[in-house]
Each structure stands twice: as structure tokens, then as C-alpha cells.
Amino acid sequence: MIEYTADVVVLGGGSGGYAAALRLAELGKDVVLVEKDKLGGTCLHRGCIPTKALLHAGEVADAARSAADIGVNVTLGGIDPARVRAYREGIVAKKYKGLEGLISARGIRVVSGEGALEAGPAVRVGDDLYRGDDVILATGSYSRSLPGLEIGGRVLTSEHALDLDVIPERVIVLGGGVIGVEFASVWRSFGVDVTIVEALPHLLPAEDASSSKALERAFRKRGIAFQLGRRFASLTQTADAATVTLDDGSELSADYVLVAVGRGPATAGLGYEEAGVVLDRGFVQTDERLRTAAAHVWAVGDIVPGLQLAHRGFQQGIFVAEEIAGLSPVLVPDVDVPRVAYSHPEVASVGLTEAQAQDRYGSEAVKAYEYNLAGNGRSEIIGTSGIVKIVRRIDGPVVGAHLVGDRVGELISEAQLAVGWEAHPEDVAPFVHAHPTQSEALGEAFLALAGKPLHAL
């Protein structure tokens, strides 16, 4: 048994944990980082990075199918699952090696093993104890399931779906949130018949209604089926197929069923409550500065109620590091954190939906403008349709931006600045967007809301 003392002990080496550790090391702190698996966590190894690699492979497949339309004679011979997997794993391995090197170069001590919080504060790993002046909890999340639905066999989570070594013929996706629409999108690009089942009235139900409807139109055009307002009732499976029964008694059968109903906080059995941390439905309760009820214990990332996004975890990790160092940083509220679904087409947003803005400020105080990407030259060239919708307070700032279309996730940073800095459309409209780019669509929407549309009536 050893007992080691550091300035800060970080429990969890995913997005929030390693961001906190890196920033603390920059600030001259002695840091211990405890991780039971691999640095980078779910995002790097089982989430953000590998799924986007799959989506890119799907994009290439779709481009090959439609290449003849623009005069390029290409034949799509099929999808090779083994080579797609090798491509994906190569990207992950390179990013992992880079992260390991960065952590090592900053002098951060990495402890491999499953840690548990103890009062003090401290983290115990096996027989060893790591005490810190402060402890940061960053243990991430896990794939949820549904009551009565057991994972296994033909029933997959997103992690299992990544490891499939075959391209199925038919897949049912339970859940029309970000994970569900991304996997549905990539499978359809690979030639799979896909049906999404979503209990709420729209796909991506947390997004602006205009964005959800635009995605639904695009998915119909692609041949992705979906049933909205339908709930899972039961499932049976054989060695060859799985059958889902819905709440209206209808049945759907497929080779596999993907359960994509969200992620839960990974906090059970880690000693949190015994050490004085308050949990609510598994989520760690914090104040507005991310302090828990236990003295000198902080929490970041997916275990904190709110958006479960890697970049939110990065931001919170950096925030807590600077807070511990006495720098009085500013925490970005969830509403100002950009959100992207990397499906085909992509859906990106930041700020309030039109309905949320109307609820907050009153319907008479809110104005929205929707620009169709059909009027954008670059979008026409790359063959995407979609929308850019900007929501503002009348005679006031931009409070929300909502985009649908291929590659629009690359535009959301500009929209984040407009929302985060409470810019008025009149402030932004004079800035020039390069032509032809998709960013012009944002410019057109700002121009229209400023009362001087250029390429729109």
C-alpha cells in the first residue's frame, strides 16, 4: 500500500478529466489522473471519434453512388467492414498516442485502475490512496437501456455497434436522438434498411422544430424509415433476427436492434455519496461553480446534469482547473454550448429554439428568419439541401441559431460567437463572408434580420 499526496487528483481520464489535468499542469499544479481504461474515455475510443470516422466512410460511399451525376465515372463495389474498421481504429490509435504524449510531457502522473472517492478528499485505487487538496470527479457516462430490454445477442448499444464485423441488411434503431440518427445515417450510407423508433413527435426532439422537420424530410428522401410517437413495448430474438413490438401492437423485425435512448451518469459504486457528494438519479449535484456538497470535491462532464457533450466536458474541466487556481474563470452556460448531430445532413445549433425564445421573452418580442440553402451556391455545388434559421429578440440580440445541411457543423462556431456575445444582426451584417462558401448562408440570415436581405426576397 502507498499513500501519495498531490495538489489535485482527477478521477476519470475522459474529455473533462484530461482537460482539467492538462490545464492544472499548465498552472503549475501537481496532478494525479486516475483512469480504469484508456485516456480519452468514451469520446476518443467508443464515441465521438470512431463514429465520425464511420460517418465519413458513409459520406464517401454516398459520393461514389452519385459521382456519375457530376460526370465522374466511379463504381461502388461494396463496403468492406474489416477495412472500414482498420481505418477507424487507425485514427483512434493516432489520437490516443498523441494524448498520451501530451499528458506525459506535462508531467501528469497517470494511475491505471478503478478509483473510488473517499473523504479527505482522496481517491483509492486498490490498496493505494491518492490524497489531493482537491479532487475532480469526471467518471463519464454509460449507454442506457429500456425497462424490460436486455442488451446482448441481436440487441446492441452504440459501443457494440462499433464492433460489428458485418454490414447488416436491416436494423431497428430505438431512439431518434443524436446517437440514433447518426448510426441510422451511417448504416443507410452502407446500404442498410433502417427504421428509427422515437417516442416523441420528432427526430432530434431537443432541436428547433424547423431543424427536426428538415432532417425528417432529408431522411425520407434517403429511404430512412421512422415511426414517431411510438414506444417500445417488448422484444424477442432468435439466432438470426430480433422482433420489436411497439405500444400500438405493431411489430418490426431486423437483423439487429440498436438501443440509442441516451446515456446515464457513471457514478454507482464509486463512493460518492459515502464521501458526502449528493446524487440525484445518479447525477452529481453541484453549485454554479461545479463544487459538490463535499468540501474540495468538484464534478465535470457527463455526470453533471445538462448536455452530455465532449466539448462541454473540456470547457468544464478547464473551468474547474482555473477555479482551483484562483483565476475566477467564466463558465459557459449550456444554452451557449454548440450542439451538432453529424448525420447526413448534419444538424447544428446554439442558443434558444424559437419556441424557447418565445417562452422566455414573449412571442411578440421574438423574430426568426429561415434561409433555405437552395439559395447558397456552395451548398448547391456539394449537393446538399437544408436551412439556416436565426432567432433574435426584436430590436435586440441574436439568441439562437439552427442549421441543417451537410458540413454545417463547421459553421456553428460563428453562430456561437453571435449568440454568446449577444450580437445584434445589425452588428454582424456588415461582416463579409467569402464567396462561394456555406458561411454566406449565415450572412444572408443576418442581413435579412437586419432589414437588408441580398439574395432573398
Buried (B, 14 or more C-beta within 10 A) or exposed (E): EEEBEBBBBBBBBBBBBBBBBBBBBEBEBBBBBBBBBBBBBBBBBBBBBBBBBBBBBBBEBBBBBEBEEEEEEEEBEEBEEEEBBEBBBEBBEEBBEEBBEBBEEBEBBBBEEBBBBBEBBBBBBEEBBBBBBBBBBBBBBBBBBBEEBEBEEBBBBBBBBBEBEEBBEBBBBBBBBBBBBBBBBBBBBBBBBBBBBBBBEBBBBBBBBBBBBBBBBBBEEBEBBBBBEBBBBEBEBEEEBBBBBBEEEEEBBBBBBBBBBBBBBBBEEBBBBEBBBEBEEBBBEBEEEBBBBBEBBBBBBBBBBBBBBBBBBBBBBBBBBBBBBEEEBEBBEEBBBBBBBBBBBBBBBBBBBBBBBBEEBEEEBBBBBBBBBEBBBBBEEEEBBBBBBBBBBEEBBBBBBBBBBBBBBBBBEBBBBBBBEEBBBBBBBEEEBEEEBBBBBBBBBBBBBBEEBEBEE
